[in-house]
Amino acid sequence: MPKPKSVYRCTECGHEHPKWVGRCEACGAWNAVAEEPVVVRAPVRGASKRAAGAHAAGPPPARLREVAARPLERWRTGLPEFDFVLGGGIVPGSMSLIGGEPGIGKSTLLLQAAARLEAGGRTVLYASGEESPDQIRLRADRLVDEDAGAVHVLGETRLEAILGAAAAARADLVVIDSIQTVYTEALESAPGNVGQVRECSGQLMRFAKETGTAVVVVGHVTKGGGIAGPKTLEHIVDTVLYFEGEATLDYRLLRTTKNRFGSVDELGVFSMTEHGLVAVPNPSAVFLAARAEGISGSAVTALMEGTRPVLVEVQALAARSGYGTPQRVATGLDPKRLAVLLAVLERRAQTSFADLDVFVQVTAGVRLNEPGSDLAVAAALVSSLYNRPAPPDVLFLGEIGLGGEIRPSGGLERRIAEAARLGFRRVYGSARSPAQVPGISVVGLEHIEQLVRALAA
């Protein structure tokens, strides 16, 4: 029996290597090269070869202006935050990928969406390779507000059986939990292998485009937080969603990083209850509900999550260090960005954190990924350093440069309007910002020294 052929392919860029190497020769990624078997197709000969060549030619290309423009149809799931992140609902014939930590609520979210789609007249097939139908029924029984009894469930990991069941049930939506447990008979490798994940996702995408069935697959995540498997998995699908949140908190955040049918970087907020996930329509009010006034080390900023402004609280604590080397701990903020802001405050504003432990955290499990929140982090640090509470009705918006200059942020009008709706009356920002909103006074700052003088006075 001939030995099966295999190649060593980089999971990041797809470059092939003749043997295993620790670092990819093309993209330089470490420990990204994995072995996968090669699918050998049977040769086509004679008349069959000529027929295959004619079929391979396919239809002739058409000019773009000749392509009929049809309105994009969407299926609303009945979960407002889920539909908002998707851009208005699930698109027929699309393929979406959702990833997140184990136990974060991915299966619960999709089961709730499947139940509401079934109630709306759509046929849904929920195929799980990690849970039996009995386990899915137990989860459905906990969803008091949802009736998932009409959802078709299937405990199967073989892709051909899943596609056959979807075709037999004439499913409008197929949910696969998870893609790492599914395998195809075309390959001999184990489920979860790089080749299996790529081949199964490719067949699912072809099935979605040919039949008009929407497909949603769940993906495991690695220790670094990325979706496990080859990077081509994220390239193939139409939408990539991340479901995240702290395990000790009730709030879950749904983000989109890729969406061919809508905008990216949108944020949906859910509250995890004993009866399932509940959409949070006003995240800013929820994130600031537990904020206490009159406490030093607290500042509020507004983030732009896609098209939605969200207000969050930044807390900081500067305390005398009891050890030789002061600690720098950041939760929800890049520790390197914290180090840069501390260096700018010490060098440009004559403050000293050299012998102090510094702790910074963002409430509700939100992460600060944009530089427009620099001014709020600096304000919280200065407030804690001098033990002077920041005014409770002030919003901090602005990027801090290495020279200590304060630069404006984008989308200021929408951020300030959201702050005004929640009762804020002043905004500390860049003097170069032209934004003006009725009922809000903008205090323009040129340099970080002005912020320190305003908070230390």
C-alpha positions as CSV (number, residue, x, y, z in Angstrom):
1,M,0.0,0.0,0.0
2,P,1.6,3.3,-1.0
3,K,2.4,5.7,1.8
4,P,0.0,8.7,1.7
5,K,1.7,11.9,0.6
6,S,1.7,15.0,2.8
7,V,3.0,18.6,2.7
8,Y,4.0,20.9,5.4
9,R,2.0,24.1,5.1
10,C,2.1,27.4,7.1
11,T,-1.2,28.0,8.9
12,E,-0.7,31.8,8.7
13,C,0.2,32.4,5.0
14,G,-0.3,28.9,3.4
15,H,3.3,28.6,2.1
16,E,4.3,25.0,1.5
17,H,7.6,23.5,2.8
18,P,9.2,20.2,1.8
19,K,9.8,19.3,5.5
20,W,8.9,20.7,8.9
21,V,10.6,23.9,10.0
22,G,10.2,25.9,13.1
23,R,9.8,29.2,11.2
24,C,8.0,29.8,8.0
25,E,10.2,30.9,5.2
26,A,7.6,33.1,3.6
27,C,6.0,35.1,6.5
28,G,8.4,34.4,9.4
29,A,5.8,33.0,11.8
30,W,7.1,30.7,14.4
31,N,5.6,27.2,15.1
32,A,3.0,27.8,12.4
33,V,4.0,24.9,10.0
34,A,1.8,21.8,10.2
35,E,1.7,18.6,8.3
36,E,-1.4,17.8,6.2
37,P,-2.2,15.1,3.7
38,V,-2.4,15.7,0.0
39,V,-5.7,14.9,-1.7
40,V,-4.9,12.9,-4.9
41,R,-7.6,13.3,-7.6
42,A,-8.2,10.4,-10.0
43,P,-6.9,11.2,-13.5
44,V,-9.4,12.1,-16.2
45,R,-8.9,10.4,-19.6
46,G,-10.4,10.2,-23.1
47,A,-13.8,11.6,-23.7
48,S,-14.3,12.2,-20.0
49,K,-11.2,14.5,-20.1
50,R,-12.6,16.5,-23.1
51,A,-16.0,16.8,-21.3
52,A,-14.3,17.9,-18.1
53,G,-12.3,20.5,-20.1
54,A,-15.5,21.9,-21.6
55,H,-17.1,22.0,-18.2
56,A,-14.1,23.7,-16.7
57,A,-14.5,26.6,-19.1
58,G,-17.6,27.7,-17.2
59,P,-19.9,30.6,-18.2
60,P,-18.4,33.6,-19.9
61,P,-17.6,36.7,-17.8
62,A,-20.1,39.5,-17.7
63,R,-19.5,43.3,-17.5
64,L,-20.3,44.7,-14.1
65,R,-22.9,47.1,-15.4
66,E,-24.8,44.1,-16.9
67,V,-25.1,42.3,-13.5
68,A,-28.6,42.7,-12.2
69,A,-28.7,44.7,-8.9
70,R,-30.9,43.0,-6.4
71,P,-31.7,44.2,-2.9
72,L,-29.8,42.4,-0.2
73,E,-32.1,40.2,1.8
74,R,-31.5,39.7,5.5
75,W,-33.1,37.4,8.1
76,R,-33.6,39.0,11.5
77,T,-32.9,36.7,14.4
78,G,-35.0,38.6,16.9
79,L,-31.8,39.3,19.0
80,P,-31.3,43.1,18.4
81,E,-27.7,43.2,19.4
82,F,-26.8,40.1,17.3
83,D,-28.6,41.6,14.2
84,F,-26.9,44.9,14.8
85,V,-23.4,43.4,14.8
86,L,-24.2,41.4,11.6
87,G,-25.3,44.6,9.9
88,G,-29.1,44.0,10.1
89,G,-29.4,40.2,10.1
90,I,-28.2,36.9,8.6
91,V,-27.7,37.1,4.8
92,P,-28.9,34.0,2.9
93,G,-26.1,32.0,1.3
94,S,-23.5,33.6,3.7
95,M,-21.0,31.8,5.9
96,S,-20.2,33.2,9.3
97,L,-17.6,32.2,11.9
98,I,-17.9,32.9,15.6
99,G,-15.1,32.3,18.1
100,G,-14.7,32.8,21.8
101,E,-13.3,31.3,25.0
102,P,-14.9,28.0,26.3
103,G,-18.0,28.6,28.3
104,I,-18.5,32.2,27.2
105,G,-21.9,31.5,25.7
106,K,-21.4,30.9,21.9
107,S,-23.7,27.8,21.9
108,T,-26.3,29.6,24.0
109,L,-26.4,32.6,21.7
110,L,-26.7,30.5,18.5
111,L,-29.4,28.3,20.1
112,Q,-31.4,31.3,21.0
113,A,-31.0,32.7,17.5
114,A,-32.1,29.4,16.0
115,A,-35.2,29.2,18.2
116,R,-36.3,32.7,17.1
117,L,-35.6,32.0,13.5
118,E,-37.7,28.8,13.7
119,A,-40.5,30.8,15.3
120,G,-40.3,33.2,12.4
121,G,-40.8,30.5,9.8
122,R,-37.2,29.5,9.0
123,T,-35.9,26.0,9.1
124,V,-32.7,25.6,11.2
125,L,-30.4,22.6,11.6
126,Y,-28.2,22.6,14.7
127,A,-25.3,20.1,14.2
128,S,-23.1,19.6,17.2
129,G,-20.0,17.4,17.4
130,E,-19.3,18.4,21.0
131,E,-22.7,17.8,22.5
132,S,-25.4,15.1,22.1
133,P,-29.0,16.0,21.3
134,D,-29.8,15.3,24.9
135,Q,-27.3,17.9,26.1
136,I,-28.7,20.4,23.7
137,R,-32.2,19.7,25.0
138,L,-31.0,20.4,28.5
139,R,-29.6,23.8,27.4
140,A,-32.9,24.6,25.6
141,D,-34.9,23.8,28.8
142,R,-32.9,26.5,30.6
143,L,-34.0,29.1,28.0
144,V,-37.3,30.1,29.6
145,D,-38.0,32.9,27.2
146,E,-37.2,30.8,24.1
147,D,-39.0,27.8,22.6
148,A,-36.3,25.8,20.8
149,G,-38.4,22.6,20.4
150,A,-38.8,23.1,16.7
151,V,-35.1,23.3,15.9
152,H,-33.7,20.3,14.1
153,V,-30.7,18.9,16.0
154,L,-28.0,16.5,14.8
155,G,-25.2,14.9,16.8
156,E,-22.8,14.3,13.9
157,T,-19.2,15.1,13.0
158,R,-19.0,13.7,9.4
159,L,-19.4,16.6,7.0
160,E,-21.2,14.5,4.3
161,A,-23.8,13.4,6.8
162,I,-24.4,17.0,7.9
163,L,-24.8,18.3,4.4
164,G,-27.2,15.4,3.5
165,A,-29.3,16.2,6.6
166,A,-29.4,19.9,5.7
167,A,-30.5,19.1,2.2
168,A,-33.2,16.6,3.4
169,A,-34.6,19.1,5.9
170,R,-34.3,22.0,3.4
171,A,-32.7,24.0,6.1
172,D,-32.4,27.8,5.7
173,L,-29.7,28.0,8.3
174,V,-27.1,25.4,9.4
175,V,-25.3,25.9,12.7
176,I,-22.1,23.7,13.2
177,D,-20.6,23.5,16.6
178,S,-17.7,23.4,16.1
179,I,-15.7,23.3,12.9
180,Q,-12.8,21.7,14.7
181,T,-14.8,18.5,15.4
182,V,-16.0,18.1,11.8
183,Y,-14.2,15.9,9.2
184,T,-14.6,14.9,5.6
185,E,-14.1,11.5,4.1
186,A,-12.0,13.0,1.4
187,L,-9.1,13.2,3.8
188,E,-7.7,10.6,6.1
189,S,-6.4,12.9,8.8
190,A,-8.1,13.4,12.2
191,P,-10.7,16.1,12.9
192,G,-9.2,19.5,13.8
193,N,-6.2,19.0,11.5
194,V,-5.2,22.0,9.4
195,G,-6.2,20.2,6.2
196,Q,-9.5,19.0,7.6
197,V,-10.5,22.5,8.8
198,R,-9.7,24.0,5.4
199,E,-11.4,21.3,3.3
200,C,-14.5,21.3,5.5
201,S,-14.8,25.1,5.5
202,G,-14.3,25.1,1.7
203,Q,-17.1,22.6,1.1
204,L,-19.4,24.4,3.5
205,M,-18.9,27.7,1.7
206,R,-19.6,26.0,-1.7
207,F,-22.8,24.4,-0.2
208,A,-23.9,27.9,1.1
209,K,-23.4,29.6,-2.2
210,E,-24.9,26.9,-4.3
211,T,-28.1,26.3,-2.2
212,G,-28.6,29.8,-0.6
213,T,-28.4,28.2,2.9
214,A,-26.8,30.4,5.5
215,V,-24.1,28.6,7.5
216,V,-22.8,29.6,10.9
217,V,-19.8,27.7,12.3
218,V,-18.2,27.9,15.8
219,G,-14.5,28.0,16.1
220,H,-12.2,27.3,19.0
221,V,-9.7,29.9,20.1
222,T,-6.0,29.5,20.9
223,K,-4.2,30.6,24.1
224,G,-3.4,33.9,22.4
225,G,-7.1,34.6,21.7
226,G,-7.1,34.0,18.0
227,I,-9.4,31.5,16.2
228,A,-7.6,28.1,16.0
229,G,-6.8,26.6,12.7
230,P,-5.4,27.9,9.4
231,K,-5.8,31.6,8.7
232,T,-7.5,30.7,5.5
233,L,-10.5,29.8,7.6
234,E,-11.1,33.5,8.3
235,H,-10.4,34.4,4.7
236,I,-13.0,32.0,3.3
237,V,-15.9,33.0,5.5
238,D,-18.0,36.2,4.9
239,T,-18.2,37.3,8.6
240,V,-15.9,36.8,11.5
241,L,-17.4,37.4,15.0
242,Y,-15.6,37.2,18.4
243,F,-17.6,36.6,21.6
244,E,-15.7,37.7,24.6
245,G,-16.0,38.9,28.2
246,E,-14.7,38.2,31.7
247,A,-15.8,34.9,33.2
248,T,-16.5,36.6,36.5
249,L,-18.7,39.3,35.0
250,D,-22.3,39.0,33.6
251,Y,-21.6,41.0,30.4
252,R,-20.6,39.5,27.1
253,L,-19.3,41.5,24.1
254,L,-19.9,40.4,20.5
255,R,-17.5,42.0,18.0
256,T,-17.2,41.8,14.3
257,T,-13.7,41.9,12.7
258,K,-14.8,41.0,9.1
259,N,-18.1,41.5,7.4
260,R,-18.7,41.4,3.7
261,F,-22.3,42.6,4.1
262,G,-21.8,45.4,6.6
263,S,-19.4,47.5,8.6
264,V,-16.7,46.0,10.8
265,D,-15.7,46.8,14.4
266,E,-19.3,46.9,15.6
267,L,-20.0,45.9,19.2
268,G,-23.0,44.1,20.7
269,V,-23.5,43.8,24.4
270,F,-25.3,41.0,26.2
271,S,-26.0,40.1,29.8
272,M,-25.7,36.5,30.8
273,T,-28.5,35.4,33.0
274,E,-29.6,32.0,34.3
275,H,-32.2,31.9,31.5
276,G,-29.9,32.8,28.6
277,L,-28.4,35.9,27.0
278,V,-30.3,39.2,27.2
279,A,-29.4,42.1,24.8
280,V,-28.3,45.3,26.4
281,P,-29.6,48.2,24.2
282,N,-27.8,51.0,26.2
283,P,-24.3,49.8,27.0
284,S,-23.0,53.2,28.2
285,A,-25.6,53.5,30.9
286,V,-24.9,49.9,32.0
287,F,-21.1,50.3,32.1
288,L,-21.3,53.5,34.2
289,A,-24.1,52.3,36.5
290,A,-21.7,51.3,39.3
291,R,-19.5,54.4,39.0
292,A,-19.0,56.1,42.3
293,E,-18.5,59.9,42.5
294,G,-15.9,61.6,44.7
295,I,-13.3,58.9,44.3
296,S,-9.8,59.7,43.0
297,G,-8.4,57.7,40.1
298,S,-11.5,57.6,38.0
299,A,-12.1,59.1,34.5
300,V,-14.7,58.5,31.8
301,T,-14.0,58.3,28.0
302,A,-16.0,57.5,24.9
303,L,-14.9,54.7,22.6
304,M,-16.1,54.3,19.0
305,E,-17.1,50.7,18.5
306,G,-17.8,50.7,14.8
307,T,-20.7,53.2,14.4
308,R,-21.7,53.2,18.1
309,P,-20.2,55.4,20.8
310,V,-19.8,53.6,24.2
311,L,-18.8,55.4,27.4
312,V,-16.6,53.5,29.8
313,E,-14.8,54.2,33.1
314,V,-11.1,54.0,33.5
315,Q,-9.8,53.5,37.0
316,A,-6.2,54.0,38.2
317,L,-4.4,53.5,41.5
318,A,-0.9,54.8,42.3
319,A,0.4,53.5,45.6
320,R,3.7,53.4,47.3
321,S,5.7,50.3,46.4
322,G,6.6,47.8,49.1
323,Y,9.1,46.0,46.9
324,G,12.3,47.0,45.1
325,T,10.8,47.2,41.6
326,P,7.4,49.0,41.3
327,Q,4.6,47.0,39.6
328,R,2.8,48.0,36.4
329,V,-0.5,46.2,36.0
330,A,-3.0,46.9,33.2
331,T,-6.3,45.3,32.7
332,G,-8.1,46.2,29.5
333,L,-5.2,48.3,28.3
334,D,-2.0,47.4,26.5
335,P,0.8,47.4,29.1
336,K,3.2,49.0,26.6
337,R,0.8,51.9,26.1
338,L,0.6,52.4,29.9
339,A,4.4,52.5,30.0
340,V,4.4,55.1,27.2
341,L,1.9,57.3,29.0
342,L,3.8,57.1,32.3
343,A,7.0,58.1,30.6
344,V,5.3,61.1,29.0
345,L,3.7,62.2,32.3
346,E,7.1,62.0,34.1
347,R,9.1,63.7,31.4
348,R,6.7,66.3,30.0
349,A,4.5,67.1,33.0
350,Q,7.0,66.8,35.9
351,T,5.1,64.1,37.7
352,S,6.8,61.1,39.3
353,F,5.6,57.5,39.4
354,A,9.1,56.0,39.7
355,D,8.6,54.6,43.3
356,L,4.9,53.9,43.0
357,D,3.0,50.7,42.0
358,V,0.6,51.6,39.2
359,F,-2.6,49.7,38.5
360,V,-5.0,50.6,35.7
361,Q,-8.2,48.8,34.7
362,V,-11.2,49.4,32.4
363,T,-14.5,48.4,33.9
364,A,-17.0,45.9,32.5
365,G,-14.3,43.9,30.7
366,V,-13.9,46.4,27.9
367,R,-10.6,46.9,26.1
368,L,-9.1,50.2,25.1
369,N,-7.8,49.7,21.5
370,E,-7.8,53.2,20.3
371,P,-5.4,56.1,21.1
372,G,-8.4,58.5,21.7
373,S,-8.6,57.1,25.3
374,D,-5.1,58.3,26.2
375,L,-6.3,61.4,27.9
376,A,-8.7,59.5,30.2
377,V,-5.9,57.1,31.3
378,A,-3.6,60.0,32.0
379,A,-6.4,61.8,33.9
380,A,-7.1,58.8,36.1
381,L,-3.4,58.4,36.8
382,V,-3.0,62.1,37.8
383,S,-6.1,62.0,39.8
384,S,-4.8,59.0,41.8
385,L,-1.3,60.5,42.2
386,Y,-2.6,63.7,43.8
387,N,-5.6,62.1,45.4
388,R,-8.0,64.6,43.8
389,P,-11.2,63.3,42.3
390,A,-11.9,64.4,38.7
391,P,-15.1,66.3,38.2
392,P,-18.0,63.8,37.7
393,D,-19.5,65.6,34.7
394,V,-16.3,65.7,32.6
395,L,-15.5,63.4,29.6
396,F,-11.9,63.0,28.6
397,L,-11.1,62.6,24.8
398,G,-7.8,62.9,23.1
399,E,-4.6,61.2,22.0
400,I,-1.3,62.0,23.8
401,G,1.9,62.3,21.7
402,L,5.4,61.6,22.9
403,G,6.0,65.4,23.2
404,G,3.1,65.7,25.5
405,E,0.8,67.4,22.9
406,I,-2.9,66.4,22.9
407,R,-4.3,65.5,19.5
408,P,-8.0,65.2,18.6
409,S,-9.9,61.9,18.1
410,G,-12.2,61.0,15.3
411,G,-16.0,60.9,15.5
412,L,-16.1,63.5,18.2
413,E,-19.6,64.8,17.5
414,R,-21.1,61.3,18.1
415,R,-19.0,60.7,21.2
416,I,-19.9,64.0,22.7
417,A,-23.6,63.6,21.8
418,E,-23.7,60.3,23.7
419,A,-22.0,61.9,26.7
420,A,-24.6,64.7,26.7
421,R,-27.4,62.2,26.6
422,L,-26.0,60.6,29.8
423,G,-25.7,63.9,31.7
424,F,-22.1,65.0,31.0
425,R,-21.6,68.7,30.7
426,R,-17.9,69.2,29.9
427,V,-15.4,67.6,27.7
428,Y,-11.6,67.9,28.1
429,G,-10.1,67.4,24.7
430,S,-7.6,68.8,22.2
431,A,-7.6,72.5,21.5
432,R,-7.4,71.6,17.8
433,S,-10.8,69.9,17.9
434,P,-13.6,71.9,16.2
435,A,-16.4,69.8,17.6
436,Q,-19.3,71.6,19.2
437,V,-22.5,70.1,20.7
438,P,-25.3,72.1,22.3
439,G,-25.3,71.8,26.1
440,I,-21.6,70.7,26.2
441,S,-18.7,73.0,26.9
442,V,-15.4,71.8,25.3
443,V,-12.3,72.6,27.3
444,G,-9.4,72.7,24.8
445,L,-6.0,71.5,26.0
446,E,-2.7,72.0,24.1
447,H,-0.4,70.0,26.3
448,I,-0.5,67.4,29.0
449,E,0.8,70.0,31.6
450,Q,-2.6,71.8,31.3
451,L,-4.4,68.6,32.3
452,V,-2.1,68.1,35.3
453,R,-2.7,71.7,36.5
454,A,-6.5,71.4,36.0
455,L,-6.7,68.2,38.0
456,A,-4.1,69.0,40.7
457,A,-5.6,72.4,41.5
